[in-house]
Amino acid sequence: MNLTKQQTVLLSPFLIITINFVNAFLFGQIIGKWSFIPIILIEWVLFLYLIIRYAGKETIKNWLAKPQNSFAWNLLALFIGLLPLPLFIFHHDTLSTWQVWLPWILLALINPWLEEIYWRGLLVEYTQNWKKWQSIFFTSAVFALNHMVFGVNSELNSGFTTVISTFIMGLVWSLVFIKTKSLKWIIFAHFLVDFFNLSAASFLDLYEKGGW
């Protein structure tokens, strides 16, 4: 059966989620909590392939253009980005070794670009013929489901808190993208989340769940 471009793109989140869970269980047996590194690296390769294959330079350039409409939408995106700030304030000491701060800073610098261009840019683009609320819900739901993978080997990232928080992030950022036609400030907001959330430290459970 030959799939159309739209069908391929819309099925790709489920393929990525499946691969991520397989890798989480496989690498979890071998390197435990450090499995987040190969999971993310393989995921990045998949994102990059899909973006290059189904988006194109001109489309990506348009997504990174100056936002349209009121700047208040971008402030909403940035508000979400600042929510994990208390975690950084209270647990920045977990970045004391290079084995933790190096993957943390690399993830914060690289991940927002690939995730937003894929989860928001590509998926919203290929659901633009849907009703807006359907597009927002779908892209946010698969975005949240994908983050469940990190709960396989990390206590801090397990449970409904992660699913709900990433779903809300997805809802807001998808809405902002639809309203502004730009990923510029959304990518920066995502950077703030990954930066303040102490991603590597949380994947390694270096601080207590729910503790500030």
Secondary structure, DSSP 4 states (H G I P E B T S, - for coil): -PPPHHHHHHHHHHHHHHHHHHHHHHHHHHHGGGGHHHHHHHHHHHHHHHHHHHT-HHHHHHHTSPPPS-THHHHHHHHHHHTTHHHHHHHGGGG-SHHHHHHHHHHHHHHHHHHIIIIIIIHHHTTTTS-HHHHHHHHHHHHHHHHGGGGTT-STT-SHHHHHHHHHHHHHHHHHHHHHS--HHHHHHHHHHHHHTTHHHHHTT-S-TT--
